[in-house]
Amino acid sequence: TWPADIPSEVPQLQNLAIQRVTRSEMEGTITWSVVYEGASIDMLKTYNAALKAKGFKTTLTQTPQGGNVIVEKDGLLVSCMVSQKACMISVQQQAK
């Protein structure tokens, strides 16, 4: 399931099964990684739009095999990497 302690401004991907979630803390930074199964390259555009709707300015890189979208705002770094079969959202936040 989606981690309850990820900052609320980070959108989830809808209609995909979460395969694995990890959380770590190191040197004042909390990192969450959420791996989804069954993703498609179209999910990258969907997630890019979801981030923009939450007020993030995005950097999108796309190839026929996949791509990524990256945002940074107020000490929060979010990246979404998509391939033809899987997707991973990584969130990093400076501990308060």
N, C-alpha and C positions, 0 to 999 in steps of 0.2 A: 504494500500500500504506500501511497504518497506520504512522505515523512511530515508529521504534524508540526515539526519545528523549523521547516524551511520557511523563510520569510514569505509573508502572504502575497507580496507583489510578484512573486515568481509563478507564472502560469504552469499548469499541468498540461500534458498532452491527453486529449480525450480519446476514448474508444480504442485504447491499446492496453494490453496486459503488461503489468510491471513484472519483470523477470527477477530483478535483484536491486537491492538498495544498500548502499554503504554510507557510513558517516564517520568522519575522523576529525580530530583536532590536533593542530600542530602550530606551535609558535604564534598563537593568537589568531589563527585562522580556522574556521569551521568549514569543512568540505562535505557536501552530499553528492553522491552519484546515483542516478536512477537509470537503470537499463530497461528498455522496453523490448518486447519481442514482436515480430510481425510488422515492423515499420515499412514505410515506403518513402521514396524520395519526395513525394508530394507533402509529406509531413513537415518537411523543412520550411516550406512556404507557409503552411498553417501555423507553425510555431513562431515564425518570424512575425506574422500578423498579430498573434496573441501577445507577443512581447511589445509590439508597437502600441497595441490597445491599452497596455498597462503603463505607457509613457516612456518606454525605453527607446533609445536611438540604437538601431541595430547595424551590424556589419554582416552581410550575407555573402557566402562564397558557395557556388554550386557547380557541380560537374555532372555528367550523365550517370556516374556511379554513386553520387552522394554529395555531401557538402556539410557546411556548418554555419551557424549563426552565433555571433558573440555580442554581448552587451556588458557594459560596466557603468555603474551608477552608485554614488554614495557608499563606496566600500563594498559593493556587491558585484560579483562577476558571475555571469551566467553564460554557459555555452551549450549548444545543442548540436551534436554530431549525428548525421544520418547516413546510413548506407542503404543498399537495396533490401536488406533483411532485418536490420536492427537500428536502434536509436538510443543515444545516451544523453541525458541532461546532467550537466555538472554545475553545481552552485557553490561558490566560495564567498564567505562573509567574514569580515574582520570581527573577532569576538569583542563584545562590549565590556 
